[in-house]
């Protein structure tokens, strides 16, 4: 049985389109981004630092903030964390709070950061899952983007490359 030359070309074109689409979607953050037409008020924004001291961001307005929710067992979290670290270094005025959603375990979490060579981000916890309830989180990773007025203006559902040029350009409009 012989396959015609035009059929082979058609198959090659199909595969080319398929692979192009797949690689585009891996770098296209917009499919994971939900931008609110009207930013959402956040009444209380508190969690714990690595030493389990209280961190209250309710009155920390004036900066763009990202709350990134993750866990050490989450493969997509592990994949995106280095880009979040890089973003933090690139924009020193951007406040990034990676909040681990596991039972606080200092050694396990520090090892996770060391394994990924995370240098610019601190470690935070939500031991009572107050933020999980507040933001109605489902799945990981999820990042909440907060404007200078302390309101949620967008959220990223799932993994993205935070250092992607298109995401940085999106973010810059809020500075």
Secondary structure, 3 states (H helix, E strand, C coil): CCCCHHHHHHHHHHHHHHHHHHHHHHHCHHHHEEEEEEEECCCCCEEEECCCCEEECCCCCCCCEEEEEECCCCHHHHHHHHHHHHHHHHCCCCEEEEEECCCCCHHHHHHHHHHHCCCCCCCEECCCCHHHHHCCCCCCCEEEEECCCCCEEEEEECCCCCCCHHHHHHHHCCC
